[in-house]
Amino acid sequence: MNAEEFYKKVIASPDLEKALEEATDNGTIDAFLQANGCTASTDDFVSYIASHS
């Protein structure tokens, strides 16, 4: 799934939101995205979030 699809999934799930926060704190966003089926790069995902918050 792309950045938009995954972002919608994250904001709909408190567990995923928490996991994203932890991945951000740990510097493991790329691994988090891949583990959850997101095909966007970390930069693309972070840019998408920045433009939609």
OpenMM code with the backbone's topology and positions (N, CA, C; nanometers):
from openmm import Vec3, app, unit

residues = "MET ASN ALA GLU GLU PHE TYR LYS LYS VAL ILE ALA SER PRO ASP LEU GLU LYS ALA LEU GLU GLU ALA THR ASP ASN GLY THR ILE ASP ALA PHE LEU GLN ALA ASN GLY CYS THR ALA SER THR ASP ASP PHE VAL SER TYR ILE ALA SER HIS SER".split()
positions = [
    Vec3(0.0841, -0.1176, 0.0000),
    Vec3(0.0000, 0.0000, 0.0000),
    Vec3(0.0885, 0.1238, 0.0000),
    Vec3(0.0375, 0.2303, -0.0528),
    Vec3(0.1164, 0.3537, -0.0615),
    Vec3(0.1066, 0.4342, 0.0682),
    Vec3(0.1739, 0.5487, 0.0706),
    Vec3(0.1793, 0.6318, 0.1919),
    Vec3(0.0407, 0.6753, 0.2367),
    Vec3(-0.0441, 0.7167, 0.1432),
    Vec3(-0.1785, 0.7635, 0.1788),
    Vec3(-0.2614, 0.6515, 0.2403),
    Vec3(-0.2592, 0.5358, 0.1772),
    Vec3(-0.3372, 0.4224, 0.2275),
    Vec3(-0.2891, 0.3804, 0.3668),
    Vec3(-0.1577, 0.3769, 0.3846),
    Vec3(-0.1046, 0.3346, 0.5136),
    Vec3(-0.1319, 0.4383, 0.6210),
    Vec3(-0.1219, 0.5649, 0.5878),
    Vec3(-0.1508, 0.6715, 0.6844),
    Vec3(-0.2943, 0.6594, 0.7344),
    Vec3(-0.3873, 0.6339, 0.6437),
    Vec3(-0.5282, 0.6174, 0.6834),
    Vec3(-0.5439, 0.4980, 0.7770),
    Vec3(-0.4687, 0.3917, 0.7494),
    Vec3(-0.4726, 0.2721, 0.8345),
    Vec3(-0.4164, 0.3037, 0.9736),
    Vec3(-0.3071, 0.3809, 0.9775),
    Vec3(-0.2434, 0.4148, 1.1044),
    Vec3(-0.3355, 0.5005, 1.1901),
    Vec3(-0.3961, 0.6037, 1.1310),
    Vec3(-0.4800, 0.6930, 1.2121),
    Vec3(-0.6085, 0.6251, 1.2587),
    Vec3(-0.6433, 0.5141, 1.1959),
    Vec3(-0.7623, 0.4393, 1.2375),
    Vec3(-0.7303, 0.3365, 1.3460),
    Vec3(-0.6014, 0.3188, 1.3777),
    Vec3(-0.5618, 0.2152, 1.4726),
    Vec3(-0.4707, 0.2719, 1.5815),
    Vec3(-0.5212, 0.2813, 1.7035),
    Vec3(-0.4362, 0.3299, 1.8138),
    Vec3(-0.3086, 0.2471, 1.8317),
    Vec3(-0.3166, 0.1171, 1.8082),
    Vec3(-0.1981, 0.0318, 1.8215),
    Vec3(-0.0926, 0.0671, 1.7165),
    Vec3(-0.1379, 0.0900, 1.5932),
    Vec3(-0.0425, 0.1278, 1.4887),
    Vec3(0.0145, 0.2669, 1.5145),
    Vec3(-0.0680, 0.3579, 1.5653),
    Vec3(-0.0178, 0.4916, 1.5978),
    Vec3(0.0939, 0.4831, 1.7011),
    Vec3(0.0728, 0.4032, 1.8030),
    Vec3(0.1740, 0.3867, 1.9070),
    Vec3(0.2998, 0.3230, 1.8499),
    Vec3(0.2829, 0.2219, 1.7660),
    Vec3(0.3973, 0.1549, 1.7043),
    Vec3(0.4748, 0.2511, 1.6144),
    Vec3(0.4041, 0.3391, 1.5445),
    Vec3(0.4709, 0.4388, 1.4605),
    Vec3(0.5507, 0.5359, 1.5464),
    Vec3(0.4943, 0.5778, 1.6575),
    Vec3(0.5667, 0.6666, 1.7487),
    Vec3(0.6944, 0.5998, 1.7982),
    Vec3(0.6844, 0.4725, 1.8339),
    Vec3(0.8019, 0.3987, 1.8811),
    Vec3(0.9056, 0.3855, 1.7705),
    Vec3(0.8610, 0.3563, 1.6487),
    Vec3(0.9534, 0.3437, 1.5352),
    Vec3(1.0212, 0.4776, 1.5071),
    Vec3(0.9474, 0.5850, 1.5225),
    Vec3(1.0044, 0.7184, 1.5026),
    Vec3(1.1112, 0.7454, 1.6080),
    Vec3(1.0792, 0.7160, 1.7322),
    Vec3(1.1745, 0.7375, 1.8417),
    Vec3(1.3005, 0.6514, 1.8257),
    Vec3(1.2833, 0.5305, 1.7735),
    Vec3(1.3942, 0.4368, 1.7596),
    Vec3(1.4691, 0.4487, 1.6270),
    Vec3(1.4165, 0.5317, 1.5360),
    Vec3(1.4796, 0.5457, 1.4054),
    Vec3(1.4600, 0.4255, 1.3148),
    Vec3(1.3486, 0.3550, 1.3340),
    Vec3(1.3230, 0.2333, 1.2567),
    Vec3(1.1964, 0.2447, 1.1720),
    Vec3(1.1688, 0.3635, 1.1231),
    Vec3(1.0463, 0.3846, 1.0449),
    Vec3(1.0459, 0.2971, 0.9201),
    Vec3(1.1590, 0.2878, 0.8515),
    Vec3(1.1642, 0.2086, 0.7289),
    Vec3(1.1245, 0.0638, 0.7556),
    Vec3(1.1800, 0.0045, 0.8583),
    Vec3(1.1464, -0.1338, 0.8928),
    Vec3(0.9996, -0.1454, 0.9320),
    Vec3(0.9481, -0.0462, 1.0048),
    Vec3(0.8074, -0.0454, 1.0452),
    Vec3(0.7167, -0.0424, 0.9222),
    Vec3(0.7496, 0.0435, 0.8265),
    Vec3(0.6687, 0.0537, 0.7050),
    Vec3(0.6679, -0.0793, 0.6306),
    Vec3(0.7851, -0.1369, 0.6110),
    Vec3(0.7952, -0.2636, 0.5389),
    Vec3(0.7210, -0.3752, 0.6111),
    Vec3(0.7349, -0.3806, 0.7429),
    Vec3(0.6699, -0.4859, 0.8208),
    Vec3(0.5184, -0.4774, 0.8143),
    Vec3(0.4675, -0.3583, 0.7842),
    Vec3(0.3229, -0.3390, 0.7793),
    Vec3(0.2691, -0.3259, 0.6378),
    Vec3(0.3503, -0.3633, 0.5394),
    Vec3(0.3035, -0.3683, 0.4015),
    Vec3(0.2990, -0.2363, 0.3279),
    Vec3(0.3672, -0.1354, 0.3803),
    Vec3(0.3697, -0.0060, 0.3127),
    Vec3(0.4887, -0.0026, 0.2182),
    Vec3(0.4646, 0.0322, 0.0935),
    Vec3(0.5705, 0.0337, -0.0068),
    Vec3(0.6386, 0.1698, -0.0187),
    Vec3(0.5881, 0.2692, 0.0512),
    Vec3(0.6474, 0.4031, 0.0456),
    Vec3(0.7804, 0.4053, 0.1207),
    Vec3(0.8695, 0.4908, 0.0747),
    Vec3(0.9948, 0.5096, 0.1479),
    Vec3(0.9655, 0.5906, 0.2737),
    Vec3(1.0592, 0.5905, 0.3646),
    Vec3(1.0436, 0.6694, 0.4866),
    Vec3(1.0235, 0.8163, 0.4516),
    Vec3(1.1047, 0.8679, 0.3591),
    Vec3(1.0937, 1.0086, 0.3201),
    Vec3(0.9563, 1.0401, 0.2617),
    Vec3(0.9067, 0.9517, 0.1761),
    Vec3(0.7747, 0.9740, 0.1165),
    Vec3(0.6650, 0.9703, 0.2227),
    Vec3(0.6752, 0.8758, 0.3144),
    Vec3(0.5736, 0.8639, 0.4186),
    Vec3(0.5751, 0.9850, 0.5113),
    Vec3(0.6940, 1.0256, 0.5537),
    Vec3(0.7061, 1.1419, 0.6423),
    Vec3(0.6577, 1.2678, 0.5713),
    Vec3(0.6892, 1.2824, 0.4435),
    Vec3(0.6419, 1.3982, 0.3666),
    Vec3(0.4900, 1.3989, 0.3568),
    Vec3(0.4327, 1.2804, 0.3353),
    Vec3(0.2868, 1.2719, 0.3272),
    Vec3(0.2234, 1.3149, 0.4592),
    Vec3(0.2767, 1.2651, 0.5687),
    Vec3(0.2230, 1.3022, 0.7011),
    Vec3(0.2357, 1.4525, 0.7230),
    Vec3(0.3498, 1.5079, 0.6893),
    Vec3(0.3734, 1.6522, 0.7095),
    Vec3(0.2750, 1.7362, 0.6294),
    Vec3(0.2396, 1.6898, 0.5109),
    Vec3(0.1484, 1.7688, 0.4289),
    Vec3(0.0014, 1.7479, 0.4648),
    Vec3(-0.0271, 1.6520, 0.5540),
    Vec3(-0.1657, 1.6230, 0.5919),
    Vec3(-0.1911, 1.6341, 0.7420),
    Vec3(-0.1070, 1.7107, 0.8107),
    Vec3(-0.1315, 1.7260, 0.9544),
    Vec3(-0.1437, 1.8709, 0.9918),
] * unit.nanometer
topology = app.Topology()
chain = topology.addChain("A")
for resn in residues:
    res = topology.addResidue(resn, chain)
    for name in ("N", "CA", "C"):
        topology.addAtom(name, app.Element.getBySymbol(name[0]), res)
